[in-house]
């Protein structure tokens, strides 16, 4: 079967993050040559902790990378939501053998750099993937049977197709979808990582703990086999800083969490330097492909982080995109249409439900009481049923 209808041209992947490397690896496994174009000077991942649901482990298994990811991950015993004002446990969801029996895959947490490193190593092992740095895509032209990409340097390169994995502020999406800037949510996230020995002994927990407060929430869990401790604090703010790796203001953070539980405040006080980012998303769209060009991950369906599914769904995208390309190797535009048709409702639901979960986490007053009443009455089986649409799919 000819997988290169346009001579020996590779598929171009714009972006060397988790989604871009997953796409490159998935396509190479199906026999397609790939050039991965990263705008930075190296392939690396900025960030800290990331949660991995059973759905992404199905995708990682397809990519042959599940065991490598689990090697550095942490397997928490439960997810727990606590009230940030009273300290009471609102709900606790076991992630033990019963959870595994229900979804047939584990739940884990890991460092974004560790997940990215597994994908990068897989791409480096492939003789079908070329990894290139200092390659910022400035524009492109779809020539029906191929794509010409112009880099910011002025250099032009050709490929059979172009996959935009260039994130929330995707320049490729601007041409394919054309829906303007992302939607600013009014929520800001501060993140930091401590070494385990820096965490007060009475505050360290092996589980994923979420402290839900009025217009705030705070999450913490171990990373890297328990040697690190990840902290993420989210609050409502009208501040706006483009990007997601600016330095946060500890005074603003403490002011937003004033009056909350001592456990929360003591952990927040352990951090001297926070990195912050403004949470943004976009309205779901049905089409994110045009001819020989398609989008993947945040470029296609950016979502708020409240369901912890951004990277997970990018890896899901990569597997499905490669599957569709393998079915139609001589008609990639048709493969891209089939890929978006298979993905848009699932990812659109995640975009919408992530907003809903944000309202749940940040509820106050009567809304918070109703949330607590509803969640506290759930059994573990009820909780599993509630996320079956998410964790049971791929």
C-alpha positions, 0 to 999 in steps of 0.5 A, spaced: 500 500 500 502 506 498 502 511 504 506 516 500 501 518 494 505 525 494 512 522 493 516 521 499 513 527 502 512 526 510 506 529 514 508 535 518 506 536 525 507 543 528 508 543 535 513 538 539 508 538 546 505 532 548 500 532 543 505 533 537 509 527 539 503 523 540 501 524 533 508 523 530 509 517 534 502 514 532 503 516 525 510 513 525 507 506 528 502 506 522 508 507 517 508 514 515 514 518 515 513 525 519 517 531 521 515 534 527 517 542 528 518 545 534 518 552 535 523 552 541 530 550 541 529 544 544 523 539 545 521 539 552 515 540 557 513 546 561 509 545 567 508 540 573 503 535 575 498 531 570 492 526 572 492 520 567 485 517 567 483 510 564 481 513 558 489 515 556 492 508 558 488 505 553 491 510 548 498 509 551 497 502 550 495 502 543 502 506 542 506 501 546 508 506 552 503 504 557 508 501 562 514 506 560 509 512 563 507 508 569 514 507 571 515 514 573 508 515 575 504 515 582 498 511 583 493 514 588 489 510 592 483 515 592 480 522 589 478 526 595 474 533 595 474 536 602 471 543 604 476 548 604 472 552 610 470 546 614 475 541 613 470 536 612 470 530 607 465 531 601 466 525 597 471 520 596 472 516 590 477 509 591 481 508 585 483 501 588 482 494 585 474 495 584 476 502 580 480 498 576 475 492 575 470 497 572 474 501 567 480 495 566 485 501 566 489 504 572 488 512 574 495 515 575 498 522 576 505 524 573 510 529 572 508 532 565 516 532 563 516 525 565 510 523 560 513 528 555 520 524 556 516 517 554 513 520 548 520 524 546 524 517 547 519 513 543 520 518 537 527 518 537 527 511 536 523 511 530 527 512 523 520 515 520 520 521 525 525 527 524 525 532 530 526 539 528 527 545 533 527 552 531 521 551 526 516 556 528 510 555 522 508 562 520 503 560 514 501 555 510 498 553 503 494 547 502 496 545 495 490 539 494 495 534 494 500 537 499 502 542 504 507 548 503 509 551 510 513 557 511 517 558 517 518 564 521 525 564 518 523 564 511 524 557 509 519 553 506 518 546 507 513 541 503 509 535 506 503 531 504 499 534 510 500 539 516 497 537 523 497 543 528 499 541 535 500 548 536 496 549 542 491 554 545 494 560 541 494 556 535 496 560 528 494 554 524 487 554 527 486 561 526 487 559 518 482 553 519 477 555 524 478 563 524 474 564 531 479 569 534 482 569 541 481 564 546 475 565 551 478 568 558 475 564 563 476 569 569 480 563 573 487 563 574 492 557 576 498 557 580 502 551 580 508 549 584 512 542 586 515 541 592 520 535 594 517 530 599 521 532 605 519 539 604 512 537 605 510 537 613 509 530 615 502 531 617 500 534 610 503 529 606 497 525 603 498 519 598 491 521 595 489 526 590 486 531 594 481 537 592 480 543 597 473 546 594 472 553 597 468 559 595 471 561 588 477 557 589 480 550 589 486 547 591 489 540 589 495 536 591 498 530 590 505 526 589 509 525 583 515 521 580 514 515 585 512 519 591 519 523 591 515 530 589 509 533 591 504 537 586 500 543 588 495 547 584 491 553 587 486 556 582 482 562 584 477 567 580 481 574 578 480 579 572 488 579 571 490 577 564 497 575 562 497 571 556 501 565 556 501 560 562 508 560 565 509 567 568 511 568 575 505 568 580 504 573 586 504 570 593 501 576 596 495 575 591 494 568 592 494 568 600 489 574 599 484 570 595 485 564 600 484 568 606 479 564 611 480 557 609 483 551 613 490 552 616 492 545 612 491 549 606 494 555 608 500 552 611 501 548 604 501 555 600 506 558 605 511 552 603 512 555 596 516 561 595 515 562 587 509 560 583 508 559 576 501 562 574 497 561 568 490 564 566 485 559 564 482 559 557 478 555 553 474 556 546 467 554 544 466 547 541 466 546 534 464 541 529 470 542 524 477 543 525 480 540 518 480 543 512 483 539 506 490 537 507 490 540 514 487 538 521 488 540 528 489 536 534 489 537 542 488 544 545 489 547 537 482 543 536 478 543 542 482 547 548 478 546 555 479 548 562 483 544 566 477 542 571 476 534 568 484 534 568 483 531 560 487 536 556 493 532 555 489 525 555 484 527 549 490 530 545 493 523 546 486 520 544 486 524 538 493 522 536 491 514 536 484 516 532 488 520 527 493 515 525 487 510 525 483 514 520 490 515 516 492 508 516 485 506 513 485 512 507 493 513 506 492 515 499 486 520 501 488 524 508 483 529 507 478 524 507 481 521 513 482 528 517 474 528 516 473 522 519 477 523 525 474 530 527 467 526 526 469 521 531 472 526 536 468 532 536 462 530 540 466 527 545 471 533 546 466 538 545 462 534 551 469 535 555 470 542 554 463 544 556 463 539 562 470 542 564 466 549 565 461 545 569 466 542 574 469 549 575 462 551 577 462 545 582 469 546 585 468 554 586 461 554 589 459 558 595 453 559 599 447 555 598 450 552 591 456 549 595 451 546 600 447 543 595 453 540 592 456 537 598 449 534 599 449 531 592 456 529 592 456 526 600 450 521 598 454 518 593 457 511 593 463 509 590 459 505 584 455 512 583 461 516 582 464 510 577 457 511 573 458 518 573 465 518 570 463 512 565 462 516 559 469 519 560 473 513 563 470 508 559 471 511 552 478 513 548 
